[in-house]
Amino acid sequence: MDRHLLTAALFGVLALFIEHGQETLKETNVLADGSVEMWEYVLGKDDEHVRHGNYRRVFADGTTVAEEGDYRDGVRAGKWRAFFASGRKESEGKYRSGRKSRSWKYYFDQERHASRARGSYDAGLREGKWTYFLESGDPNPIESGTYRVFDDWYVPERVSARGELREESDGASWERHGEWRFAWPDGATMLEAEFDHDEAAGNWRFYHCDGTYDPAFLSRHSEVGAPSSTPVDANAPSVDAIKKWLPDQDAELADRVVSRWRLKWAMNQCLSRRWSHKVESSPAKCSAT
């Protein structure tokens, strides 16, 4: 073998075991469903186990791969694949900085390996044209369409948001559809939400401005499991009440905040009770209730 090729090969093998000047170690964990995950890691600050290298999860049978890919500095990176218990491929695509990126493909658990969806992500959110299919192979018009990412202030100077918008059939407007994250002015997560054609759906998670997760907060201000129902709070804020803390905004924005979804109670409660806002001097600060 050529001396240069041999040297390159030896360095390649060494790189599999040494990262950042540390030895790459391995760890195994058995999950509640019986599946087993195995990954490589390096020791970080205070001997913290930082995933770095190959990751693989196998089903309870001990042989069928459920998911595989790589971690880099604690987050998913590069190509990842997931499989059904049958061994057929479920999805494939790439991660960048821990988020799905670029082209992804999803499949049904069928012998003919039928496509379920395909499209591209921008930092974890759908962007551009997405095509969905039914198990019959016919297009699914309900989910298929053009998506774009909203990443801006949702309520100026107070609440920012990042989420998916789907172009409506008229081609002139967009609706919230998919995953959304609302944040306090300092960037900390306020609300993790999900929308289905502009209606609240799925599980919503609310965090106070100090980062504390409050599983009961939203249920105190809306009927659990009924995203578009009439609120049970007798002191629910009205459009006029919202305008008091949006003095420079028009009625359209106030109506949007007081729409039929649970975020209205979270925003009203936290903005009126937990935040002091200075418009031109500094971002809002978290204060005790």
Short mmCIF file of the C-alpha atoms (twelve columns), coordinates in Angstrom:
data_MODEL
# 
_entry.id   MODEL 
# 
loop_
_atom_site.group_PDB 
_atom_site.id 
_atom_site.type_symbol 
_atom_site.label_atom_id 
_atom_site.label_alt_id 
_atom_site.label_comp_id 
_atom_site.label_asym_id 
_atom_site.label_seq_id 
_atom_site.Cartn_x 
_atom_site.Cartn_y 
_atom_site.Cartn_z 
_atom_site.pdbx_PDB_model_num 
ATOM 1   C CA . MET A 1   0.000   0.000  0.000  1 
ATOM 2   C CA . ASP A 2   1.190   3.484  -0.806 1 
ATOM 3   C CA . ARG A 3   2.796   5.124  2.250  1 
ATOM 4   C CA . HIS A 4   0.636   8.242  1.920  1 
ATOM 5   C CA . LEU A 5   -2.563  6.204  1.645  1 
ATOM 6   C CA . LEU A 6   -1.593  4.163  4.687  1 
ATOM 7   C CA . THR A 7   -0.918  7.326  6.670  1 
ATOM 8   C CA . ALA A 8   -4.293  8.782  5.653  1 
ATOM 9   C CA . ALA A 9   -6.053  5.550  6.634  1 
ATOM 10  C CA . LEU A 10  -4.414  5.528  10.059 1 
ATOM 11  C CA . PHE A 11  -5.426  9.124  10.682 1 
ATOM 12  C CA . GLY A 12  -8.977  8.252  9.599  1 
ATOM 13  C CA . VAL A 13  -9.182  5.413  12.116 1 
ATOM 14  C CA . LEU A 14  -7.731  7.636  14.810 1 
ATOM 15  C CA . ALA A 15  -10.344 10.309 14.073 1 
ATOM 16  C CA . LEU A 16  -13.107 7.824  14.841 1 
ATOM 17  C CA . PHE A 17  -11.865 7.545  18.402 1 
ATOM 18  C CA . ILE A 18  -10.414 10.941 19.179 1 
ATOM 19  C CA . GLU A 19  -12.459 14.152 18.978 1 
ATOM 20  C CA . HIS A 20  -11.490 17.483 20.499 1 
ATOM 21  C CA . GLY A 21  -8.476  15.777 22.007 1 
ATOM 22  C CA . GLN A 22  -10.670 13.304 23.898 1 
ATOM 23  C CA . GLU A 23  -11.455 9.651  23.524 1 
ATOM 24  C CA . THR A 24  -14.837 8.835  22.023 1 
ATOM 25  C CA . LEU A 25  -16.745 6.610  24.452 1 
ATOM 26  C CA . LYS A 26  -19.911 4.554  23.990 1 
ATOM 27  C CA . GLU A 27  -23.126 4.367  25.979 1 
ATOM 28  C CA . THR A 28  -26.285 2.240  25.816 1 
ATOM 29  C CA . ASN A 29  -29.778 2.867  27.138 1 
ATOM 30  C CA . VAL A 30  -32.954 0.749  27.177 1 
ATOM 31  C CA . LEU A 31  -36.143 2.769  26.564 1 
ATOM 32  C CA . ALA A 32  -39.597 2.092  28.008 1 
ATOM 33  C CA . ASP A 33  -40.796 0.437  24.795 1 
ATOM 34  C CA . GLY A 34  -37.959 -2.072 24.933 1 
ATOM 35  C CA . SER A 35  -35.925 -0.503 22.141 1 
ATOM 36  C CA . VAL A 36  -32.221 0.040  22.761 1 
ATOM 37  C CA . GLU A 37  -30.267 3.133  21.800 1 
ATOM 38  C CA . MET A 38  -26.496 3.226  21.470 1 
ATOM 39  C CA . TRP A 39  -24.395 6.311  20.922 1 
ATOM 40  C CA . GLU A 40  -20.886 7.705  21.079 1 
ATOM 41  C CA . TYR A 41  -19.970 10.618 23.310 1 
ATOM 42  C CA . VAL A 42  -17.101 12.700 24.600 1 
ATOM 43  C CA . LEU A 43  -16.644 14.173 28.051 1 
ATOM 44  C CA . GLY A 44  -17.505 17.845 28.171 1 
ATOM 45  C CA . LYS A 45  -17.419 20.428 30.919 1 
ATOM 46  C CA . ASP A 46  -17.733 18.893 34.408 1 
ATOM 47  C CA . ASP A 47  -17.483 15.446 32.762 1 
ATOM 48  C CA . GLU A 48  -20.845 15.912 31.063 1 
ATOM 49  C CA . HIS A 49  -21.589 13.252 28.442 1 
ATOM 50  C CA . VAL A 50  -21.848 15.101 25.104 1 
ATOM 51  C CA . ARG A 51  -23.135 12.995 22.238 1 
ATOM 52  C CA . HIS A 52  -20.635 13.098 19.429 1 
ATOM 53  C CA . GLY A 53  -20.410 10.441 16.745 1 
ATOM 54  C CA . ASN A 54  -22.608 7.568  15.659 1 
ATOM 55  C CA . TYR A 55  -26.093 7.000  17.076 1 
ATOM 56  C CA . ARG A 56  -28.275 3.953  16.536 1 
ATOM 57  C CA . ARG A 57  -31.546 2.749  18.038 1 
ATOM 58  C CA . VAL A 58  -32.844 -0.769 17.483 1 
ATOM 59  C CA . PHE A 59  -36.286 -2.194 18.180 1 
ATOM 60  C CA . ALA A 60  -36.963 -4.579 21.082 1 
ATOM 61  C CA . ASP A 61  -36.029 -7.535 18.874 1 
ATOM 62  C CA . GLY A 62  -32.437 -6.387 19.232 1 
ATOM 63  C CA . THR A 63  -31.613 -6.449 15.520 1 
ATOM 64  C CA . THR A 64  -34.005 -4.266 13.492 1 
ATOM 65  C CA . VAL A 65  -32.720 -0.697 13.235 1 
ATOM 66  C CA . ALA A 66  -35.273 1.957  14.227 1 
ATOM 67  C CA . GLU A 67  -33.155 5.066  13.704 1 
ATOM 68  C CA . GLU A 68  -29.562 5.920  12.873 1 
ATOM 69  C CA . GLY A 69  -27.400 8.944  12.241 1 
ATOM 70  C CA . ASP A 70  -24.674 11.104 13.780 1 
ATOM 71  C CA . TYR A 71  -24.357 13.670 16.540 1 
ATOM 72  C CA . ARG A 72  -21.900 16.533 16.568 1 
ATOM 73  C CA . ASP A 73  -21.282 18.512 19.743 1 
ATOM 74  C CA . GLY A 74  -24.507 17.258 21.307 1 
ATOM 75  C CA . VAL A 75  -26.919 17.840 18.408 1 
ATOM 76  C CA . ARG A 76  -27.980 15.846 15.374 1 
ATOM 77  C CA . ALA A 77  -26.000 16.472 12.201 1 
ATOM 78  C CA . GLY A 78  -25.704 15.042 8.710  1 
ATOM 79  C CA . LYS A 79  -27.815 12.257 7.239  1 
ATOM 80  C CA . TRP A 80  -30.417 10.472 9.393  1 
ATOM 81  C CA . ARG A 81  -32.732 7.576  8.613  1 
ATOM 82  C CA . ALA A 82  -35.690 6.057  10.482 1 
ATOM 83  C CA . PHE A 83  -37.292 2.660  9.927  1 
ATOM 84  C CA . PHE A 84  -40.528 0.860  10.727 1 
ATOM 85  C CA . ALA A 85  -40.495 -2.324 12.815 1 
ATOM 86  C CA . SER A 86  -40.939 -4.182 9.523  1 
ATOM 87  C CA . GLY A 87  -37.494 -2.963 8.494  1 
ATOM 88  C CA . ARG A 88  -38.878 -0.696 5.776  1 
ATOM 89  C CA . LYS A 89  -37.624 2.869  5.628  1 
ATOM 90  C CA . GLU A 90  -39.842 5.473  7.329  1 
ATOM 91  C CA . SER A 91  -37.941 8.702  6.629  1 
ATOM 92  C CA . GLU A 92  -34.594 10.064 5.471  1 
ATOM 93  C CA . GLY A 93  -32.966 13.470 5.346  1 
ATOM 94  C CA . LYS A 94  -30.304 15.685 6.866  1 
ATOM 95  C CA . TYR A 95  -29.917 17.649 10.078 1 
ATOM 96  C CA . ARG A 96  -27.978 20.853 10.485 1 
ATOM 97  C CA . SER A 97  -27.252 22.224 13.966 1 
ATOM 98  C CA . GLY A 98  -29.823 19.861 15.444 1 
ATOM 99  C CA . ARG A 99  -32.679 20.785 13.093 1 
ATOM 100 C CA . LYS A 100 -34.038 19.160 9.966  1 
ATOM 101 C CA . SER A 101 -32.629 20.835 6.883  1 
ATOM 102 C CA . ARG A 102 -33.083 20.734 3.118  1 
ATOM 103 C CA . SER A 103 -34.746 17.779 1.387  1 
ATOM 104 C CA . TRP A 104 -36.600 15.117 3.410  1 
ATOM 105 C CA . LYS A 105 -38.639 12.090 2.322  1 
ATOM 106 C CA . TYR A 106 -41.234 10.084 4.266  1 
ATOM 107 C CA . TYR A 107 -42.732 6.708  3.395  1 
ATOM 108 C CA . PHE A 108 -45.654 4.423  4.210  1 
ATOM 109 C CA . ASP A 109 -45.031 1.016  5.745  1 
ATOM 110 C CA . GLN A 110 -45.854 -0.801 2.520  1 
ATOM 111 C CA . GLU A 111 -44.063 -3.407 0.422  1 
ATOM 112 C CA . ARG A 112 -43.990 -1.089 -2.570 1 
ATOM 113 C CA . HIS A 113 -42.237 1.572  -0.432 1 
ATOM 114 C CA . ALA A 114 -44.825 4.218  -1.291 1 
ATOM 115 C CA . SER A 115 -43.969 7.853  -0.635 1 
ATOM 116 C CA . ARG A 116 -45.942 9.617  2.134  1 
ATOM 117 C CA . ALA A 117 -44.432 13.098 1.822  1 
ATOM 118 C CA . ARG A 118 -41.487 14.983 0.397  1 
ATOM 119 C CA . GLY A 119 -40.248 18.538 0.681  1 
ATOM 120 C CA . SER A 120 -37.604 20.778 2.261  1 
ATOM 121 C CA . TYR A 121 -36.972 22.220 5.712  1 
ATOM 122 C CA . ASP A 122 -35.474 25.521 6.801  1 
ATOM 123 C CA . ALA A 123 -33.985 25.063 10.281 1 
ATOM 124 C CA . GLY A 124 -36.612 22.518 11.269 1 
ATOM 125 C CA . LEU A 125 -39.671 24.060 9.615  1 
ATOM 126 C CA . ARG A 126 -41.252 23.291 6.247  1 
ATOM 127 C CA . GLU A 127 -40.293 25.722 3.500  1 
ATOM 128 C CA . GLY A 128 -41.336 25.746 -0.160 1 
ATOM 129 C CA . LYS A 129 -43.384 23.131 -1.968 1 
ATOM 130 C CA . TRP A 130 -44.434 20.017 -0.030 1 
ATOM 131 C CA . THR A 131 -46.225 17.063 -1.616 1 
ATOM 132 C CA . TYR A 132 -48.196 14.606 0.511  1 
ATOM 133 C CA . PHE A 133 -49.763 11.321 -0.587 1 
ATOM 134 C CA . LEU A 134 -52.509 8.977  0.558  1 
ATOM 135 C CA . GLU A 135 -51.766 5.271  1.082  1 
ATOM 136 C CA . SER A 136 -53.479 4.638  -2.246 1 
ATOM 137 C CA . GLY A 137 -50.750 6.678  -3.923 1 
ATOM 138 C CA . ASP A 138 -53.061 9.562  -4.792 1 
ATOM 139 C CA . PRO A 139 -52.043 13.126 -3.819 1 
ATOM 140 C CA . ASN A 140 -53.276 14.435 -0.470 1 
ATOM 141 C CA . PRO A 141 -54.566 17.960 -1.208 1 
ATOM 142 C CA . ILE A 142 -55.286 18.733 2.456  1 
ATOM 143 C CA . GLU A 143 -51.600 18.748 3.458  1 
ATOM 144 C CA . SER A 144 -49.892 19.404 0.127  1 
ATOM 145 C CA . GLY A 145 -49.047 22.978 -0.705 1 
ATOM 146 C CA . THR A 146 -46.528 25.784 -0.431 1 
ATOM 147 C CA . TYR A 147 -45.116 26.588 2.990  1 
ATOM 148 C CA . ARG A 148 -43.037 29.455 4.293  1 
ATOM 149 C CA . VAL A 149 -41.469 30.256 7.641  1 
ATOM 150 C CA . PHE A 150 -42.723 33.152 9.773  1 
ATOM 151 C CA . ASP A 151 -39.879 34.504 11.916 1 
ATOM 152 C CA . ASP A 152 -40.610 37.960 13.295 1 
ATOM 153 C CA . TRP A 153 -42.341 39.893 16.059 1 
ATOM 154 C CA . TYR A 154 -45.890 38.611 16.514 1 
ATOM 155 C CA . VAL A 155 -46.825 41.409 18.873 1 
ATOM 156 C CA . PRO A 156 -44.335 44.260 18.290 1 
ATOM 157 C CA . GLU A 157 -41.684 44.587 21.013 1 
ATOM 158 C CA . ARG A 158 -43.470 41.997 23.186 1 
ATOM 159 C CA . VAL A 159 -43.807 38.543 21.646 1 
ATOM 160 C CA . SER A 160 -41.813 37.035 18.784 1 
ATOM 161 C CA . ALA A 161 -42.770 33.890 16.911 1 
ATOM 162 C CA . ARG A 162 -41.353 31.333 14.531 1 
ATOM 163 C CA . GLY A 163 -43.628 28.896 12.765 1 
ATOM 164 C CA . GLU A 164 -45.017 27.476 9.551  1 
ATOM 165 C CA . LEU A 165 -47.463 29.240 7.254  1 
ATOM 166 C CA . ARG A 166 -49.296 27.404 4.488  1 
ATOM 167 C CA . GLU A 167 -50.590 29.162 1.389  1 
ATOM 168 C CA . GLU A 168 -54.370 28.996 1.197  1 
ATOM 169 C CA . SER A 169 -56.223 27.806 -1.884 1 
ATOM 170 C CA . ASP A 170 -56.971 31.364 -3.016 1 
ATOM 171 C CA . GLY A 171 -53.232 31.949 -3.393 1 
ATOM 172 C CA . ALA A 172 -53.579 35.345 -1.753 1 
ATOM 173 C CA . SER A 173 -53.368 34.542 1.966  1 
ATOM 174 C CA . TRP A 174 -51.559 32.303 4.423  1 
ATOM 175 C CA . GLU A 175 -52.685 30.250 7.419  1 
ATOM 176 C CA . ARG A 176 -50.796 28.971 10.449 1 
ATOM 177 C CA . HIS A 177 -50.274 25.270 9.920  1 
ATOM 178 C CA . GLY A 178 -47.755 23.123 11.775 1 
ATOM 179 C CA . GLU A 179 -45.378 23.834 14.653 1 
ATOM 180 C CA . TRP A 180 -45.005 27.290 16.216 1 
ATOM 181 C CA . ARG A 181 -42.794 28.697 18.957 1 
ATOM 182 C CA . PHE A 182 -43.598 31.986 20.684 1 
ATOM 183 C CA . ALA A 183 -40.913 33.737 22.719 1 
ATOM 184 C CA . TRP A 184 -40.523 36.448 25.309 1 
ATOM 185 C CA . PRO A 185 -38.574 39.583 24.297 1 
ATOM 186 C CA . ASP A 186 -35.321 38.082 25.608 1 
ATOM 187 C CA . GLY A 187 -35.754 35.060 23.322 1 
ATOM 188 C CA . ALA A 188 -36.818 32.577 25.997 1 
ATOM 189 C CA . THR A 189 -39.626 30.234 24.978 1 
ATOM 190 C CA . MET A 190 -43.087 31.353 26.034 1 
ATOM 191 C CA . LEU A 191 -45.252 28.863 24.184 1 
ATOM 192 C CA . GLU A 192 -44.792 25.752 22.073 1 
ATOM 193 C CA . ALA A 193 -47.882 25.331 19.919 1 
ATOM 194 C CA . GLU A 194 -49.302 23.498 16.943 1 
ATOM 195 C CA . PHE A 195 -51.869 24.618 14.375 1 
ATOM 196 C CA . ASP A 196 -54.047 22.727 11.929 1 
ATOM 197 C CA . HIS A 197 -55.273 25.058 9.172  1 
ATOM 198 C CA . ASP A 198 -55.223 28.071 11.508 1 
ATOM 199 C CA . GLU A 199 -56.941 26.233 14.380 1 
ATOM 200 C CA . ALA A 200 -55.136 25.265 17.595 1 
ATOM 201 C CA . ALA A 201 -54.275 21.569 17.674 1 
ATOM 202 C CA . GLY A 202 -52.083 19.063 19.488 1 
ATOM 203 C CA . ASN A 203 -50.355 19.674 22.811 1 
ATOM 204 C CA . TRP A 204 -49.474 23.217 23.856 1 
ATOM 205 C CA . ARG A 205 -46.711 23.936 26.384 1 
ATOM 206 C CA . PHE A 206 -46.530 27.262 28.224 1 
ATOM 207 C CA . TYR A 207 -43.417 28.640 30.000 1 
ATOM 208 C CA . HIS A 208 -43.314 31.613 32.351 1 
ATOM 209 C CA . CYS A 209 -40.777 34.328 31.699 1 
ATOM 210 C CA . ASP A 210 -38.372 32.780 34.217 1 
ATOM 211 C CA . GLY A 211 -38.331 29.566 32.151 1 
ATOM 212 C CA . THR A 212 -40.641 27.572 34.419 1 
ATOM 213 C CA . TYR A 213 -42.899 25.123 32.564 1 
ATOM 214 C CA . ASP A 214 -46.500 25.441 33.754 1 
ATOM 215 C CA . PRO A 215 -48.650 22.503 32.543 1 
ATOM 216 C CA . ALA A 216 -51.791 23.926 34.153 1 
ATOM 217 C CA . PHE A 217 -51.538 27.515 32.918 1 
ATOM 218 C CA . LEU A 218 -53.436 27.132 29.668 1 
ATOM 219 C CA . SER A 219 -56.119 24.917 31.181 1 
ATOM 220 C CA . ARG A 220 -56.855 27.673 33.704 1 
ATOM 221 C CA . HIS A 221 -57.774 29.991 30.860 1 
ATOM 222 C CA . SER A 222 -59.483 27.766 28.288 1 
ATOM 223 C CA . GLU A 223 -61.330 24.497 28.044 1 
ATOM 224 C CA . VAL A 224 -58.849 21.627 27.893 1 
ATOM 225 C CA . GLY A 225 -59.009 19.782 24.592 1 
ATOM 226 C CA . ALA A 226 -61.235 22.373 22.929 1 
ATOM 227 C CA . PRO A 227 -58.911 24.826 21.154 1 
ATOM 228 C CA . SER A 228 -61.672 26.865 19.502 1 
ATOM 229 C CA . SER A 229 -64.280 26.651 22.256 1 
ATOM 230 C CA . THR A 230 -65.735 29.445 24.353 1 
ATOM 231 C CA . PRO A 231 -63.358 30.273 27.224 1 
ATOM 232 C CA . VAL A 232 -64.415 29.346 30.742 1 
ATOM 233 C CA . ASP A 233 -62.682 32.341 32.349 1 
ATOM 234 C CA . ALA A 234 -65.377 34.865 33.221 1 
ATOM 235 C CA . ASN A 235 -62.778 37.631 33.171 1 
ATOM 236 C CA . ALA A 236 -61.495 36.767 29.705 1 
ATOM 237 C CA . PRO A 237 -59.960 39.799 27.971 1 
ATOM 238 C CA . SER A 238 -61.898 41.566 25.268 1 
ATOM 239 C CA . VAL A 239 -60.620 43.356 22.185 1 
ATOM 240 C CA . ASP A 240 -60.885 46.665 24.051 1 
ATOM 241 C CA . ALA A 241 -58.886 45.232 26.971 1 
ATOM 242 C CA . ILE A 242 -56.140 44.078 24.637 1 
ATOM 243 C CA . LYS A 243 -56.006 47.511 23.022 1 
ATOM 244 C CA . LYS A 244 -55.052 48.985 26.386 1 
ATOM 245 C CA . TRP A 245 -51.645 47.320 26.169 1 
ATOM 246 C CA . LEU A 246 -51.465 47.711 22.402 1 
ATOM 247 C CA . PRO A 247 -52.261 51.449 22.320 1 
ATOM 248 C CA . ASP A 248 -50.554 52.096 19.011 1 
ATOM 249 C CA . GLN A 249 -51.999 49.120 17.161 1 
ATOM 250 C CA . ASP A 250 -55.158 48.920 15.081 1 
ATOM 251 C CA . ALA A 251 -58.232 46.779 15.670 1 
ATOM 252 C CA . GLU A 252 -57.034 44.108 13.257 1 
ATOM 253 C CA . LEU A 253 -54.058 43.228 15.440 1 
ATOM 254 C CA . ALA A 254 -56.214 43.251 18.554 1 
ATOM 255 C CA . ASP A 255 -58.683 40.910 16.875 1 
ATOM 256 C CA . ARG A 256 -55.812 38.629 15.921 1 
ATOM 257 C CA . VAL A 257 -54.605 38.455 19.514 1 
ATOM 258 C CA . VAL A 258 -58.151 37.815 20.776 1 
ATOM 259 C CA . SER A 259 -58.828 35.083 18.212 1 
ATOM 260 C CA . ARG A 260 -60.183 31.657 19.028 1 
ATOM 261 C CA . TRP A 261 -57.084 29.986 20.369 1 
ATOM 262 C CA . ARG A 262 -55.508 29.559 23.775 1 
ATOM 263 C CA . LEU A 263 -52.539 31.871 23.277 1 
ATOM 264 C CA . LYS A 264 -54.779 34.877 24.017 1 
ATOM 265 C CA . TRP A 265 -54.997 33.964 27.699 1 
ATOM 266 C CA . ALA A 266 -51.291 33.269 28.028 1 
ATOM 267 C CA . MET A 267 -50.341 36.558 26.419 1 
ATOM 268 C CA . ASN A 268 -52.806 38.615 28.416 1 
ATOM 269 C CA . GLN A 269 -51.889 37.060 31.751 1 
ATOM 270 C CA . CYS A 270 -48.135 37.316 31.363 1 
ATOM 271 C CA . LEU A 271 -47.986 40.689 29.695 1 
ATOM 272 C CA . SER A 272 -50.278 42.299 32.238 1 
ATOM 273 C CA . ARG A 273 -49.013 40.599 35.411 1 
ATOM 274 C CA . ARG A 274 -45.435 39.425 34.881 1 
ATOM 275 C CA . TRP A 275 -43.790 41.997 32.612 1 
ATOM 276 C CA . SER A 276 -42.889 45.663 32.814 1 
ATOM 277 C CA . HIS A 277 -42.350 47.121 29.342 1 
ATOM 278 C CA . LYS A 278 -40.265 50.137 28.326 1 
ATOM 279 C CA . VAL A 279 -40.800 50.868 24.671 1 
ATOM 280 C CA . GLU A 280 -37.614 52.721 23.669 1 
ATOM 281 C CA . SER A 281 -35.209 52.118 26.524 1 
ATOM 282 C CA . SER A 282 -34.759 48.363 27.025 1 
ATOM 283 C CA . PRO A 283 -36.466 44.998 26.426 1 
ATOM 284 C CA . ALA A 284 -39.163 43.878 28.822 1 
ATOM 285 C CA . LYS A 285 -37.877 42.416 32.065 1 
ATOM 286 C CA . CYS A 286 -39.232 39.455 33.971 1 
ATOM 287 C CA . SER A 287 -40.673 40.531 37.300 1 
ATOM 288 C CA . ALA A 288 -42.191 38.598 40.172 1 
ATOM 289 C CA . THR A 289 -45.924 38.099 40.211 1 
# 
